[in-house]
Amino acid sequence: MKNSKSETRDGYLRIFIPLCAADFCLFFSVMICTYTMNEYGHDTFWDIEFPNRTVSNNTGVSLCDTNTSSQEYQDEQVVQKAVSRWNLYISIALGVPLIFSSLLLTSLSDYMGRRPFLFLGMFGICIKELLMTLAIIFKWDVYIFIPFTFIDGFCGGWVVQLAIAMSVVSDLTSAGKTRSFLIAVFSFVFGIGVSLGTFVSGFIVAILGYDYSMATACGMVALGFIITCFVPETLTKSERKQHNFSCIGNIKDMLKFYMEEDRSHLGSTRWKYIFLIVSFIFVMMGSLGAFAMETFYLLDSPFCFSPEKISIFETAKLCVSEIVILVGIKVMQQCLTDETIAFFGTISGVSGYVLFGIASSQMYLYIGAAVGAIRMSAIPMIRGTMSKMTSPQNQGAMFGSLAIVENICNMSGSVLGSAIYSETVSFYKGTTYLVFAGFMIFSLILLLFLVKASIQKQRSKGYSPIS
């Protein structure tokens, strides 16, 4: 139980440390699996579309040096279309069941305890990656990856596992600075897992091959599953909800912020909730949609990144962005509101995507990555703004509504990104980035109204009514 003189439960480190270690393994595994799957799919569709390729296709001459009217270049566009459609089907297979599992499983943990659902997400990912490893070894049809991915989504995947882990951290702490600090530490740990997984994936593929790379991913999530065995249940039976679970009631609680005003909490305004959630949707869709096809975008002309170079580029982009955001938010909060920081972050995202979209050489990519470094700062600022507008007893329902929206964005953004890329790659490869830049411009317009409202609120604090 929690010590009355402390914000943390007695012996909380014995739970928190293995929880961090397990999620580090999970996200390390997920990133290796994602990049390995995309690069394996790209190579496989070359063999499917052009099974009788001549030796000249594999002489090491980069397709970056071929004329766009050449047969090699045309063949490349055929492969890009096919692999993008395949990736679209995989995104649907993950996203559709994930919407329902995220809606149910996180709420069910309030009734049944956290521990079963910590295992469930790990189990689904482990089974998927094990089956994918076997598919690569035995050269099964590449489309069999689709039902394997469905298993992951049905079990909740990393989305539900992460939500349950955050709930465990909340169980270990009282509302206060310690909880915020532990959540920040936890986020940093799994962020390192994402970065390292991205970095090593290309090297494992290049040195050992796709089968060993996917096997490594499976081994890491299996290790995370074993470590989770050392995480005890944190929600005692007396703390669990005792009344019957109602899916309809749960949905109503999540929707009420956008349907009616909360008169009991000062500053809770329905139009602000709506503007913030729509801005969140378009920023998230832009980010997740671009991620779904970025590997394919970098693999072929005019960039022709190798798997190793993709790993280095994506890792550097991610790490620099995390550091800049961490430091930048702290500095900007000294003189700017959260809404204004979100506005500037979205401008950064639009600028970076435009540069990626018009890129004709690698230099555009490097400049675009630098310009878009604070793009993701909009997400925590929107979360923070919505949290401040919400009464303490409704925080869980509000963050639950954001989790559902994030899952929908994960599916629809990935599907849309893959679909646009597959249909436009033959005549303009950067179209997807320009479309998602347009999404973020729409968010900019909405955020502008919120910035104006926050400035007016700040000014009004300096005045008092005449009695």
N, C-alpha and C positions, 0 to 999 in steps of 0.2 A: 504494500500500500504506500501511498505518497506520504512523505514526512511532512508534518504540519509546518515545520520551519524551512522547508525547501520546496522548490517548484518541481522537483523530480521524485520519482518513486525510488524507494530503497533498492540499491543494486541495479539501477537502470542500465548501467554500462554493460552488464552481463547479457542484456537483451539487445541493446542498441548496437554494440560492436558486431556481433554475428549478423544482425539485420543488414548493416551497411556492407559487410563482406559478401553476403548472399546476393544483394542487389548489384554490387560491383560485377560479380560473375555473370549475373543475368544480362546486364546491358552490354558488357564486353562480348558476350555470346551473340546477342541480337544483332550487333553491328557487324560482326564477322559473317554471320549468316546472311544478312541483307546484301552486303557487297559481293560475297561469294556467289549467291544465287543470281544476282544481276549479271555478273561477269560470265558465269557458266551459261546462263541463258543466251547471252550475246554470242558466245562461241558456238553453242549448240545450234542456234538458228542459222549460222553460216553453213554448218554441215547439212542442215535440213533443206535450206533453199538452194544450195549449190554443192550437192554431194560429189560432183565430179570436177571439183576445182583443180586446175593445173598447178604444177609446181611454182609457176611464175606468180601465183597469188600468194605464195608463202615464202618469197625470197627475202623478206625483210624490208622490202621497199615500202615506205610508209604511204598510205593512201592520202596523206596530207599533201604529197607531192604530185598527185595525179590530177589531170584536168577534169573539171566537173562534167564534161561531156563524155568522158571515157567510160568504158564498160565497167571497170573496177569501181568507179564512183557510183554508177547506177546500181550495181550489185549491193553496194554498201547501204543505199537508201532502202532497198527491198528488205534487207536484214533489220534495219532500224525500225521499219514499220511493223514487221512481224514480232520482234521482241518487245516493242512497246505495247502491242495488243495483248501479248501474253502477260506482261506485267500488270495491265489493266485488269485482267481476269483474276490475277492473284490478289490485287488490292480489294476487289469485290469480295472474294472468298474470305479475306480477313475482316473486312469492314462490316459486312452485313451481320454476321453472328456477334461481332464485338459490340455493336450497338445494344443488343438485347442482353448480353452477358454483363456489360458494364452497368446497365440499368438495374439489374437484379442482384448481382453478386456483392457489390459494395454495400448495398442496403442490408442484404441478408447477414453480413458480418456483424451487424448490430444485434442480431437475434441469436446467431449460432457461434459467435466468437471469430477472432481474426485468423487463427492458425490454419484452419482447413483451406482458406482461400489464398493464403500465402503459398501453400503447396500446389494448389490447383493451377495457378498461372505458370509456375515453374514446370509442372508436369506437361502441360500442353505444348510449351515451347520445346521441351526436351524430346517429346515424341515426334513433333514435326521435324526437328533437325536430325533425329536418328533416321527417320524414313527418307529424308532428303539425301543423307549420306549414302544410304543403301541404293537410292535411285541413281546417284552419280557413279557409284562403284559398278553397278550392274547395267548401266546405260538404259534405264527405263525411259519411257516416253516423258519428255520434259513437261507435258501438260498434267502429269500426275502430281506435280508440285501443288496444283490448285486444291485438291481435296486435303492434302497434307496441311496446307495453310488454314483451311476451314477448321481443323482440329484446334489449332492455336487460338483462333477467334472464339470458338465455342467455349474454351476454358478461360477466356478473359485476357490471355496474353500479358504483355508487360504493362498494359494500361491498368487493368484491375489489380495486378500484383503491386504496382506502384501506389495506387490509391489505398490499398489495404495497409501497405507499409507505412504510409503517412498517418493512417489511423492508429497504428501501433505506437508511433512516436507521440501522438496526441494522448494515448492511454498512459504513457509513461510520464507525462508532464501536466502541470496546471497551465492555464492560459497565462502567458507572460513572456518575458524576454527569453527565458531558457528554451521554451518551445520553439520560438522563432529561430534561435541559434541552432538548435539540434536539427530542425528542418533544413536550415541553410547548409549545415555540415553534411547531412544526408544527400542533399541535392548535389553538393560538390563531389561526393564520393561516386555517385552513379554517373555524374558528368565525366569524371576521370575514366570510368569504365567505357563510356561512349567514345571518348577521344582515343584511348589506347586500342580499343577494338577496331576503330576506323583505321588507325595507323598500321596495325600489324596485318590486317586482312590481306592487303595487296602483296605483302612480302611472303606470307604463307602460301598464297596461290602461286606466286612466281617460283618459289623454291620447292614446295612439296606437291602442289596441284590442288584441284578443286575438292577431291575426295578427302584429303587430309585437312584441308581448311574447314570444310563443313563438319568433319569429325571433331576438330578442335573446338568449334562452336558448341557442338553437342556435349563434349566433355566438360566445358566450362559451366554450362547451365546445369549439368548433372552435379557438379561440385557445389553450385549454389543451392541445389535441392538438398544435398547432404548437410550443408551448413545451416539451412533453415530448420533442421531437426533440433538444433540447439537454441531456437527461439521459442520460449514457452508462450502459452496463452496469456494475453495481457488484459483481456476483458472478462472479468469474473462473472459467474452466473447471476450474482445479485446486481451487477451493473448492466446486464443486457436488457433489451426491451422485452417486456413480458407479454404484451398484447399481440394478437395475430398480425402477421405481416400483410399489408395491403399494397399491391402494386399500384392501384389507381390512386390511393391516398398519397403514396410517395411521389407520383407524377404531379398531382395537384400542388403539393408543397413546392416543387421545383418551378412550376409555371406561374405561381402567384405573384412573383416579383415583376413579371412582365404583363400581368393582367389587371392588377389593382394596386392602389396606393397603400403604403404602410404608414398610417397616421400615427402609430405609436413610436416611430423612430424619426427624429429630426434629420432632414437631409435625404431621406429615402424618396426618390422621385421616379415614377414609372418611366417617363420619357428618357431619363438618363440610363436606366437599366437597359432599355431597348437599344439606344444608340451605342452603348458600350458593348452589348452582346453581339450586335451586328458588326461593329468594328472588329471585335475579337474573331468573329467568323471569317471575315475576309482576310485578315492578317494571317490567321492560322492556315486557311486554305492555300494562300499564296506560298507560305513556307513549306507546308507538307507536299503540295503539288509539285513544286520545283524539285524537292528532294527525291521524289519518285522517279524522275527521269534524268537527273543530273549525271548519273554514272554513264548512261548511254550517250548523253550530250558530249561528255568529255572523251569517250573512248575513240570516236571516229573524227574525221576531218571537220574543221581545219585544225583541231587541237591534238588528236591522237595521243592522249595520255595513256601510259601503261598502267596496269593495276597498282604498281608501286607508287607511281606519281600521283594517281588519284588518291591513294591513302595519305600521302604526305600533304597534298593540297587541301583535302577535306579536313584533315586533322589540324593543320595550321590555321585554316579559316575558322574552325570551331573554337580552338583554344584562344586565339587572338580576340575573337568576338566575346567569349566569356569573360576574359580579363578586362577588356574595354568596357563592357556593360557593367561589371561589378564595380569598377572604379568610377566609371562615368555617372552611374545613377547616384552614387554617394555624393559626388561633387555637384551634380545638377540639382539635387534636392535642396541644396542650400539656398537656391534662388528661384527655382521653378516648381510648379505644381506637378503632380503625377500625370495629369491630363496633358500638360505641355510636353513632358518628357516622352510620353507615348506618341504625341504628334511628331516630334523630331525623330523618334525612332522609326516611324512609318515613312517619313521623308527619306531617311537613310535606306530603307528597304526598297522604295521605288527607284531611287538613283542606282542602287546596286543591280537591280533586276534589269533596268534599261541597258546598263553597260554589258551585262551578260547577254542580253537579247541581241544587241548589235555587234557583238564581239566577232572580229575577223582574225584575231590572233590571241595568243596566250596573255599578252600584256593587258588586254581588256579585262580578262578574268581576274588578274591580280589587282588591278585598280578597282574593279567592281566589288571584289571581296573586301577591300579596305574601306571603300565608300559605304558599303552596307554593313559595316561591323556592328552597329548598334541597332540593327533591324529588329532583333528579338526583344529589345528592351520594352517594346510596346506591350508585350504579353504580361509580364509581372506588374506593370503599371496599371493595366486595365483590371487585372485581378485585385490589386490593392485598392483601386478606386471603388470597385463594387463591394469589396469587403467593408470599407469604411462607411458605405451607405446602408449597410445591413445590420440589424440588431443582433446581439450576441446569440440569442436562441435560434436564429435563423441562418447562421453561418454555414452549417452543414448542408442544408437544402440548397443554399445559393451555390456553394462549390460543387454540389452534386449536379446542378443544372449546367455548370461550366464543363464538368467532366463529360456529360452526355454530348454537349455541343462539340467538344474537342474530338470525341470519337467519330461523330458524323463528319467533321472536317477532315479527319484522318482518312476516312474512306473516300469521300467525295472529292477531296483535293487530289489524292493519289490517282483516282479514276480519271478525273478531268485532265490532270497533267499528262497522264499516259495517252489519253485519247487525243488530246490536241497535238501532242508531239508526233504520234503515229500518223496523223492526217496531214501534218504540215512539214514534216522533216524533209520531204522530197523537194520542196521549193523554198522554204525558209526555216532553218533549224531553230532560230531564236524566238519564234512566235510564242511559244509557251511562256517564256519569261516576260514578254511584253504584255501578254494577256493578264498574267498575275500582277504585274506592275499596275495595270488598270484596276484590278481588285483593290489594291492597297490605296490607290487614289480615291476610291469610293470611301474607304476607311478614313482617309485624311479629311474629307469633307465633313463626315460625322464628328470626328474628333475636334474639328475647328469649332463647332457649336459648343462642345463640352469645355474647350479651353476658354471660350468667351464667357461661359457661365461660371467657371472657376475664378476667372479674373474679377468678374462682378461680385462674386461672393467674398473674395479677398478685400475688395474695396469697401464693401458694405460693413466689414468688421470695424472699420474706423469711425463709423457713425452710430449714434444712439438715438432712439426715438425721443421726441420732445414731449415731456409730461405736462 
